Amino acid sequence: MVFSKSFPKIKEKQTVWEETFLTEEEEKEVELKAKEENIRLMKECIEDAKKIIEESNLKPYQTDIVSVGISLFEKASSHNVYWKENKVKEKSIQSK
């Protein structure tokens, strides 16, 4: 099932909601970009977690570093749908 989103458009002075779809290829491309970004982001979050633990004078247990890294990652990586919505919005604007 491909990703879609509805956008408001004005037609004859009325707002009409039109649904815009990504093709399977576009969706896979966005998913790949999101995955690459998530991997980069996870690495960055683990490094940030290491710095936080060091600056807080805590013991640098690997599990603690990973836990903090995962917490940071979960917050930042929730953008998978965001990437798809952006792509659909871009596509919707281009079709005007």
Contact map, one row per residue, 1 for C-alpha under 8 A:
111000000000000000000000000000000000000000000000000000000000000000000000000000000000000000000000
111100000000000000001111001000000000000000000000000000000000000000000000000000000000000000000000
111110000000000000001110001000000000000000000000000000000000000000000000000000000001000000000000
011111000000000000111100000000000000000000000000000000000000000000000000000000000000100100000000
001111100000000000111000000000000000000000000000000000000000000000000000000000000000100110000000
000111110000000011110000000000000000000000000000000000000000000000000000000000000000000000000000
000011111000000011110000000000000000000000000000000000000000000000000000000000000000000010010000
000001111100001111000000000000000000000000000000000000000000000000000000000000000000000000000000
000000111110001111000000000000000000000000000000000000000000000000000000000000000000000000000000
000000011111111100000000000000000000000000000000000000000000000000000000000000000000000000000000
000000001111111100000000000000000000000000000000000000000000000000000000000000000000000000000000
000000000111110000000000000000000000000000000000000000000000000000000000000000000000000000000000
000000000111111000000000000000000000000000000000000000000000000000000000000000000000000000000000
000000000111111100000000000000000000000000000000000000000000000000000000000000000000000000000000
000000011110111110000000000000000000000000000000000000000000000000000000000000000000000000000000
000000011110011111000000000000000000000000000000000000000000000000000000000000000000000000000000
000001111000001111100000000000000000000000000000000000000000000000000000000000000000000000000000
000001111000000111110000000000000000000000000000000000000000000000000000000000000000000000000000
000111100000000011111000000000000000000000000000000000000000000000000000000000000000000000000000
000111100000000001111100000000000000000000000000000000000000000000000000000000000000000110110000
011110000000000000111110000000000000000000000000000000000000000000000000000000000000000100000000
011100000000000000011111111000000000000000000000000000000000000000000000000000000000001100000000
011000000000000000001111111000000000000000000000000000000000000000000000000000000000000000000000
010000000000000000000111111100000000000000000000000000000000000000000000000000000000000000000000
000000000000000000000111111110000000000000000000000000000000000000000000000000000000000000000000
000000000000000000000111111111000000000000000000000000000000000000000000000000000000000000000000
011000000000000000000111111111100000000000000000000000000000000000000000000000000001000000000000
000000000000000000000001111111110000000000000000000000000000000000000000000000000000000000000000
000000000000000000000000111111111000000000000000000000000000000000000000000000000000000000000000
000000000000000000000000011111111100000000000000000000000000000000000000000000000011001000000000
000000000000000000000000001111111110000000000000000000000000000000000000000000010001000000000000
000000000000000000000000000111111111000000000000000000000000000000000000000000000000000000000000
000000000000000000000000000011111111100000000000000000000000000000000000000000000000000000000000
000000000000000000000000000001111111110000000000000000000000000000000000000000110010000000000000
000000000000000000000000000000111111111000000000000000000000000000000000000000000000000000000000
000000000000000000000000000000011111111100000000000000000000000000000000000000000000000000000000
000000000000000000000000000000001111111110000000000000000000000000000000000000000000000000000000
000000000000000000000000000000000111111111000000000000000000000000000000100010000000000000000000
000000000000000000000000000000000011111111100000000000000000000000000000000000000000000000000000
000000000000000000000000000000000001111111110000000000000000000000000000000000000000000000000000
000000000000000000000000000000000000111111111000000000000000000000000000100110000000000000000000
000000000000000000000000000000000000011111111100000000000000000000001100100000000000000000000000
000000000000000000000000000000000000001111111110000000000000000000000000000000000000000000000000
000000000000000000000000000000000000000111111111000000000000000000000000000000000000000000000000
000000000000000000000000000000000000000011111111100000000000000000001101100000000000000000000000
000000000000000000000000000000000000000001111111110000000000000011011100000000000000000000000000
000000000000000000000000000000000000000000111111111000000000000000001000000000000000000000000000
000000000000000000000000000000000000000000011111111100000000000000001000000000000000000000000000
000000000000000000000000000000000000000000001111111110000000000011011001000000000000000000000000
000000000000000000000000000000000000000000000111111111000001000010000000000000000000000000000000
000000000000000000000000000000000000000000000011111111100000000000000000000000000000000000000000
000000000000000000000000000000000000000000000001111111110000000000000000000000000000000000000000
000000000000000000000000000000000000000000000000111111111111000010000000000000000000000000000000
000000000000000000000000000000000000000000000000011111111111000000000000000000000000000000000000
000000000000000000000000000000000000000000000000001111111100000000000000000000000000000000000000
000000000000000000000000000000000000000000000000000111111100000000000000000000000000000000000000
000000000000000000000000000000000000000000000000000011111110000000000000000000000000000000000000
000000000000000000000000000000000000000000000000000011111111000000000000000000000000000000000000
000000000000000000000000000000000000000000000000000011001111100000000000000000000000000000000000
000000000000000000000000000000000000000000000000010011000111110110000000000000000000000000000000
000000000000000000000000000000000000000000000000000000000011111110000000000000000000000000000000
000000000000000000000000000000000000000000000000000000000001111111000000000000000000000000000000
000000000000000000000000000000000000000000000000000000000000111111100000000000000000000000000000
000000000000000000000000000000000000000000000000000000000001111111110000000000000000000000000000
000000000000000000000000000000000000000000000100110010000001111111111000000000000000000000000000
000000000000000000000000000000000000000000000100100000000000011111111100000000000000000000000000
000000000000000000000000000000000000000000000000000000000000001111111110000000000000000000000000
000000000000000000000000000000000000000000000100100000000000000111111111000000000000000000000000
000000000000000000000000000000000000000001001111100000000000000011111111100000000000000000000000
000000000000000000000000000000000000000001001100000000000000000001111111110000000000000000000000
000000000000000000000000000000000000000000000000000000000000000000111111111000000000000000000000
000000000000000000000000000000000000000000001000100000000000000000011111111100000000000000000000
000000000000000000000000000000000000010011001000000000000000000000001111111110000000000000000000
000000000000000000000000000000000000000000000000000000000000000000000111111111000000000000000000
000000000000000000000000000000000000000000000000000000000000000000000011111111000000000000000000
000000000000000000000000000000000000000010000000000000000000000000000001111111100000000000000000
000000000000000000000000000000000000010010000000000000000000000000000000111111110000000000000000
000000000000000000000000000000000000000000000000000000000000000000000000011111111100000000000000
000000000000000000000000000000000100000000000000000000000000000000000000000111111110000000000000
000000000000000000000000000000100100000000000000000000000000000000000000000011111111000000000000
000000000000000000000000000000000000000000000000000000000000000000000000000001111111100000000000
000000000000000000000000000000000000000000000000000000000000000000000000000001111111110000000000
000000000000000000000000000001000100000000000000000000000000000000000000000000111111111000000000
001000000000000000000000001001100000000000000000000000000000000000000000000000011111111100000000
000110000000000000000000000000000000000000000000000000000000000000000000000000001111111110000000
000000000000000000000000000000000000000000000000000000000000000000000000000000000111111111000000
000000000000000000000100000001000000000000000000000000000000000000000000000000000011111111100000
000110000000000000011100000000000000000000000000000000000000000000000000000000000001111111110000
000010100000000000010000000000000000000000000000000000000000000000000000000000000000111111111000
000000000000000000000000000000000000000000000000000000000000000000000000000000000000011111111100
000000000000000000010000000000000000000000000000000000000000000000000000000000000000001111111110
000000100000000000010000000000000000000000000000000000000000000000000000000000000000000111111111
000000000000000000000000000000000000000000000000000000000000000000000000000000000000000011111111
000000000000000000000000000000000000000000000000000000000000000000000000000000000000000001111111
000000000000000000000000000000000000000000000000000000000000000000000000000000000000000000111111
000000000000000000000000000000000000000000000000000000000000000000000000000000000000000000011111
